[in-house]
Amino acid sequence: MEKLAILGGTPALPKEAPKELFHWPIITEEDEAAALEIIRTNNFSGTDITTKFQDEFAAWQGRRHALAYTNGTMSIAAALFAIGLGAGDEIICPTKTYWASITAAQWLGATAVFCAINNKMSLDPDDLERCITKRTKAIMVVHYHGYPADMDRIMEIANRHNLIVIEDVSHAQGGLYKGKKLGNFGHIAAMSMMSGKAFAAGEMGMLVTDDTRLYERALAYGHYERNNESFIKESEELKPYFHIAIGGVKGRVNQLCAALGRGQLKHFDERTAEIRRAMNYFFDQIEKIPGLSPLRVDESTGSTMGGFYHPHCIYDPAAFHGLSVKRFAKAVMDEFNGTAPCWDGSNYCLHTHNYFKTFDGFHLGKPSRIAFADANAVPEDDVTPSLAASVEVHCFSVPWFKKLNKEWIDRYVAAIRKVVDQHEALLEEDDKSEQGGRWYGATNEDVQQKKKN
Ligand SMILES: *Cc1c(COP(=O)(O)O)cnc(C)c1O
């Protein structure tokens, strides 16, 4: 048996894989022509192309309104403003997600309350009611890495407590939960379309809702040029504040990205279907390995993973003699030989970041997260057992195949199997360091490394 690459053997993969295996987004000549047209006519700042894209996206999503923003972060901020989140309100968010799912809440004076994740890295409905208090106004649901959250149970709890549900669909456009499109469960949904995402169109965000009042508030928040009587017809409350963005931000997308979005949308369903064929072929094999459980759904239930955004696999150290996921992932990465990453941990749990513990953005002498909170109502996140357990859900990223190329996918399976079969050889130098992670693209180690250089 060939020695593991991390121990000096020959890597399982060669230095290069076929480009189309991972290349994303797919850009055609039609996309290039659409982009050039915007550049040549200097039509960045209008809304004619954006409006077309919004209409097409709303029709595709199956929602009455769609509104495009500069990025996903802005679309989420607009959604939180739209629902009327304000000082002292609480909003529940799964602890394991990208920061932008919830950071805007605290600038509205609201308190982020973190909910545990289950063994699918998804908001755990069993922990949800612990988080609800008389101040709770909304739940932020994230379909993390494309895995559809348990919407039946979440909506049942939300309805019983009369809570607003927002979906962050940044990882899951086009995904289904029991036959219904993600983004169509809550009162409002928002999502990223930045260049690294499953729906990749430069830098853009999108908000969708059926509720015209929420739509008008979202429009007024950051689309100043449409905060007027031509576009806002129903919301009397907004009328005294026409012509200035009431969120104080310029949030509409530039039309270069809207043009790219139109092109992506045309082919999105067929391209993500190909991704699902590839990922399901890959995960069918990985799933047979004891200790590894791919983050995926059983498609016979009518649920799907959309474009499988940065796919992950849950890792059980007990199945590998306690080998840390960090060392396991590093060994796999070395077998991949630079053709694909294999990171341990995904995003860190948000409740562990100082931003939510100590940052005092309002200069009120207390953390912004609880600036307007009833102190008794705020759980002590560090000592909450379910949140402590969330940190211990181990995972690593796997290659994000865009094409069903069985021969090449088999080689990646073989690379992972090689590490699985020889994992005992990794135990000796395993320093048992904790699962790593990222707040965004960079790991803490990257940051430390940069500081050293
Ligand atoms: C990327 C991302 C966002 C923010 O989107 P941007 O377009 O980067 O501003 C929000 N939520 C999640 C879950 C994300 O992954």
The ligand as an ORCA input file, in Angstrom:
! r2SCAN-3c Opt
* xyz 0 1
  C     -21.869     34.616      2.103
  C     -22.935     34.588      3.123
  C     -23.626     35.744      3.507
  C     -23.217     37.130      3.069
  O     -23.250     37.321      1.731
  P     -22.235     38.353      0.996
  O     -22.741     38.345     -0.404
  O     -20.874     37.788      1.114
  O     -22.392     39.666      1.638
  C     -24.660     35.613      4.402
  N     -24.998     34.418      4.913
  C     -24.346     33.293      4.589
  C     -24.775     31.998      5.204
  C     -23.270     33.342      3.705
  O     -22.583     32.235      3.421
*
